Amino acid sequence: MDEKTELDELEELARKMWDENNFKEFLSICDKVLKIEPNNIGALTSKGDAFHELKRYEDALIWHNKALEMEPNDIQSLSGKVAALDKLERYKDALNWTNKALEVEPKNYNALANKGLFLDCLGRYKDALIWFNKALEIDPKDIFTLTGKGDALLHLDECEMALYWFDRSLQVNSNNVHALNNKGLALYGLEKYRESIVLFEKILEVDPENIDALGNIGNILDKLGQQKEAITWYDKMLDIHPGNSIAMKNKKMIERRLKGWKFWK
């Protein structure tokens, strides 16, 4: 058996550091690899992945770009660049690079699903549905895509259909907070207010400080004419996030209404 090379040893150490979430040490190992092989694609894009894990997304882009300069069709680098652009909310750029990934691998599941996501973020909801459907043909039980399809339908005010897809997602994972929240919004859109509150309360069982769930319950109670109870939920939001502008605005509006405040005296 051949003796391990220096690169083999660094590979083993890098895997260990990654498994331990020690991304700073992982980066130093990548640098050692790049001293030996300056054009090593794996080390270049792995640096991008590590910076992503450290939430240093601009740095992640730099290293994925370096990898793509060496190998423009490297799917790992393309995927890494898309992920960083997503975190930076640069959805148009993310969509463009997702299209590039699909040119390389037309059946790449993540790219198909991501294209649906970015189209949804850009307000192109009907187009998003097309790509979520393509992804679901490959994996009919993927939570990300099931929920994404529900999101697009909800944005189109197709609340009944959105409910169906959120339920499909929740069959896979009943504690999927995103699906629970948006199912609650769909029920709200159908004026099923009490059922909607039940969903938001379930979210709070999983995540007691979920700002969206707290605010949505406040909004529903206000809608039902229970203004004092609504204020209680906005106060809970403010206990967690004292500067939350939505909670402050909604609470102030209710307090004005309770005092009989009018625009025109």
C-alpha positions in Angstrom: 0.0 0.0 0.0 1.3 3.4 -0.9 2.1 5.8 1.9 -0.2 8.7 2.5 0.7 11.8 0.7 0.6 15.2 2.4 -2.6 16.0 0.5 -4.2 12.8 1.8 -3.3 13.7 5.4 -4.7 17.2 4.9 -7.9 15.7 3.4 -8.4 13.6 6.5 -7.8 16.5 8.8 -10.1 18.7 6.8 -12.9 16.2 7.1 -12.4 16.0 10.8 -12.5 19.8 11.2 -15.7 20.1 9.0 -17.5 17.4 11.0 -16.6 19.3 14.2 -17.8 22.6 12.7 -14.3 24.0 13.1 -14.5 26.1 10.0 -11.7 28.5 10.8 -9.3 25.6 11.1 -10.8 24.1 8.0 -9.9 27.3 6.1 -6.3 27.1 7.3 -6.1 23.5 6.0 -7.5 24.7 2.6 -4.7 27.3 2.5 -2.1 24.6 3.1 -3.5 22.7 0.2 -3.5 25.7 -2.1 0.2 26.3 -1.3 0.9 22.8 -2.6 -1.6 23.1 -5.5 -2.6 26.7 -6.2 -5.3 25.7 -8.7 -6.9 22.9 -6.7 -10.6 23.4 -7.5 -11.8 21.4 -4.4 -9.8 23.6 -2.1 -11.0 26.8 -3.7 -14.7 26.0 -3.6 -14.3 24.4 -0.1 -13.0 27.7 1.1 -16.2 29.3 -0.3 -18.3 26.6 1.5 -16.5 27.3 4.8 -17.0 31.1 4.6 -20.6 30.4 3.9 -20.9 28.3 7.1 -19.3 31.3 8.9 -21.9 33.6 7.4 -19.3 35.5 5.5 -21.2 35.4 2.2 -19.2 38.0 0.3 -16.0 36.1 1.1 -17.7 32.9 0.0 -18.5 34.5 -3.4 -14.8 35.4 -3.8 -13.7 31.9 -3.5 -16.4 30.3 -5.5 -15.6 32.8 -8.3 -11.9 31.8 -8.1 -13.0 28.2 -8.6 -15.2 29.1 -11.5 -12.4 31.0 -13.2 -10.5 27.6 -13.2 -13.5 25.4 -14.1 -16.7 27.3 -15.2 -18.8 24.2 -15.2 -18.0 22.9 -11.7 -21.4 22.2 -10.2 -20.3 22.4 -6.6 -18.8 25.9 -7.2 -21.9 27.0 -9.1 -24.2 25.7 -6.3 -22.0 27.4 -3.7 -22.2 30.7 -5.5 -26.0 30.5 -5.8 -26.3 29.8 -2.1 -24.2 32.8 -1.2 -26.2 35.1 -3.6 -29.4 33.7 -2.0 -28.2 34.7 1.5 -27.3 38.2 0.2 -30.8 38.4 -1.3 -29.4 39.0 -4.8 -32.1 37.0 -6.3 -31.7 38.1 -9.9 -28.0 37.1 -9.9 -28.9 33.9 -8.1 -31.4 33.1 -10.8 -28.9 33.7 -13.5 -26.3 31.4 -12.0 -29.0 28.8 -11.3 -29.7 28.8 -15.0 -26.0 28.3 -15.6 -26.1 25.3 -13.3 -29.1 23.9 -15.2 -27.1 24.2 -18.5 -24.5 22.0 -16.9 -26.9 19.6 -15.3 -30.5 20.0 -16.6 -31.9 17.5 -14.1 -30.1 18.9 -11.0 -32.7 18.8 -8.4 -31.4 21.6 -6.2 -31.1 23.9 -9.2 -34.7 23.1 -10.3 -36.0 23.8 -6.8 -33.9 26.9 -6.4 -35.1 28.3 -9.7 -38.6 28.1 -8.4 -37.6 29.8 -5.2 -35.8 32.7 -6.9 -38.7 33.3 -9.3 -41.0 33.3 -6.3 -38.8 35.9 -4.6 -38.9 38.0 -7.7 -42.7 38.0 -7.8 -42.9 35.6 -10.8 -45.2 33.2 -9.0 -46.7 31.4 -12.0 -43.2 30.8 -13.4 -42.1 29.6 -10.0 -44.8 26.9 -10.1 -43.5 25.5 -13.3 -40.0 24.9 -11.8 -41.3 23.6 -8.5 -43.3 21.1 -10.5 -40.2 20.0 -12.4 -38.4 19.5 -9.1 -41.3 17.5 -7.6 -41.2 15.2 -10.6 -37.8 14.1 -9.3 -38.5 14.1 -5.6 -42.3 14.3 -4.7 -41.6 14.4 -0.9 -39.0 17.2 -0.6 -40.2 19.6 2.1 -38.5 22.6 0.6 -40.2 22.3 -2.8 -43.6 21.2 -1.4 -43.6 24.3 0.8 -42.3 26.5 -2.0 -45.2 25.5 -4.2 -47.6 26.3 -1.4 -45.9 29.7 -1.1 -46.3 30.5 -4.8 -50.0 29.6 -4.7 -50.5 31.7 -1.6 -49.0 34.7 -3.3 -51.4 34.1 -6.1 -54.3 34.1 -3.6 -55.0 30.4 -4.4 -55.5 29.7 -0.7 -57.3 26.4 -1.0 -54.6 25.0 -3.3 -51.9 26.4 -1.1 -53.4 24.6 1.9 -53.1 21.3 0.0 -49.4 21.7 -0.6 -48.7 22.9 2.9 -50.4 19.8 4.2 -48.3 17.7 1.9 -45.2 19.3 3.4 -46.5 18.8 6.9 -47.1 15.1 6.3 -43.3 14.8 5.9 -42.5 17.0 8.9 -45.3 18.1 11.1 -43.1 20.7 12.8 -42.1 22.5 9.7 -42.5 26.1 11.0 -42.5 27.7 7.6 -45.3 25.5 6.3 -47.3 25.9 9.6 -47.0 29.7 9.4 -48.0 29.9 5.8 -50.8 27.4 6.2 -52.0 29.7 8.9 -51.9 32.6 6.5 -53.8 30.6 3.9 -56.5 29.8 6.5 -56.6 33.5 7.3 -57.1 34.3 3.7 -60.1 32.0 3.7 -61.4 33.8 6.8 -61.0 30.6 8.9 -59.6 32.7 11.7 -59.9 30.3 14.7 -58.2 27.5 12.7 -55.5 29.9 11.8 -54.9 30.8 15.4 -54.5 27.1 16.2 -51.7 26.8 13.6 -49.8 29.8 15.0 -50.2 28.5 18.5 -48.6 25.2 17.4 -45.7 27.2 16.0 -45.2 28.8 19.4 -45.1 25.3 21.0 -42.0 24.6 18.8 -40.6 28.1 18.8 -42.0 30.3 21.7 -40.3 33.4 20.4 -41.5 33.2 16.8 -42.2 36.8 15.9 -44.4 36.0 12.9 -46.7 33.7 14.8 -47.1 36.2 17.7 -47.9 39.0 15.3 -50.3 36.9 13.2 -52.3 36.0 16.3 -52.4 39.7 17.2 -53.6 40.6 13.8 -56.4 37.9 13.8 -57.6 39.0 17.3 -57.8 42.6 16.1 -59.7 41.4 13.0 -62.2 39.6 15.3 -62.7 42.7 17.3 -60.7 41.5 20.3 -58.4 44.6 20.5 -57.3 44.3 24.1 -56.3 40.7 23.5 -54.5 41.7 20.3 -52.4 44.3 22.3 -51.3 41.5 24.6 -49.8 39.6 21.7 -48.1 42.7 20.3 -46.6 43.3 23.7 -45.2 39.7 23.6 -43.6 40.6 20.3 -42.1 43.8 21.9 -40.8 41.8 24.9 -38.7 39.7 22.5 -37.9 42.5 20.0 -38.4 45.9 21.7 -37.8 47.8 18.4 -40.2 45.8 16.3 -41.8 48.5 14.1 -44.8 46.4 13.0 -45.8 45.6 16.6 -45.4 49.2 17.7 -47.5 50.5 14.8 -50.3 47.9 15.2 -50.4 48.5 19.0 -50.6 52.2 18.5 -53.4 52.0 15.9 -55.5 49.8 18.2 -54.9 52.1 21.2 -56.1 55.1 19.1 -59.2 53.2 18.1 -60.0 52.3 21.6 -59.7 55.9 22.7 -62.1 56.9 19.9 -59.3 58.7 17.9 -60.4 60.0 14.5 -58.6 61.5 11.6 -61.2 64.3 11.2 -62.3 66.1 14.4 
